[in-house]
Each structure stands twice: as structure tokens, then as C-alpha cells.
């Protein structure tokens, strides 16, 4: 399992932001704790698009802590795969 940071560079309130995502919610929250990102800043919690927008300084800390750098195309692939996995799990738990 892995935490990822993308190459997005979006200005926000004097900072430059990117996305941090992970294979699991637990990994994402553990990395947020490790690099000092408040859990309350999580976006789309509990969905395939769960992520944090983090500053470039936090991105550097995440990479130093083992996060994998990816481009936005790879991020889109990861999110689609995560959505597919969630949808498949829901289908498996539906009553016959």
C-alpha cells in the first residue's frame, strides 16, 4: 500500500498546492499525521476521491516520509481503479 503526491501546482492563499492520496484511508491519515496536516482538512472522505490538498512544503515532507511522486495522469488512473474496487465491493455485498 502506498501514499502518493501529484505534480499539480495550484495557487491558494499565497501557497502552491498539490494532492495527496493513498491506497487506503488509514495510510492517508497516518501520513497526514506524520507530516503535520490536520485531519479536518481531508476532502471527499470515505470516497474513491478522498484526498488532502497540501502545500509544496508538506509535499516535500511526504516524499521524505516515503510518498511516491506521480503525475496527474497517474493520479486519474489510481482514482479510477479505486472507484472500480469500491463499486465491485458494493456489488458483492448486495443481496441476491
HELIX and SHEET records of a PDB file:
HELIX    1   1 UNK A   25  UNK A   35  1                                  11    
HELIX    2   2 UNK A   39  UNK A   41  5                                   3    
HELIX    3   3 UNK A   56  UNK A   64  1                                   9    
HELIX    4   4 UNK A   72  UNK A   93  1                                  22    
SHEET    1   A 4 UNK A  10  UNK A  12  0                                        
SHEET    2   A 4 UNK A  15  UNK A  22 -1                                        
SHEET    3   A 4 UNK A   3  UNK A   5 -1                                        
SHEET    4   A 4 UNK A  68  UNK A  69  1                                        
SHEET    1   B 3 UNK A  10  UNK A  12  0                                        
SHEET    2   B 3 UNK A  15  UNK A  22 -1                                        
SHEET    3   B 3 UNK A  52  UNK A  55 -1                                        
END                                                                             
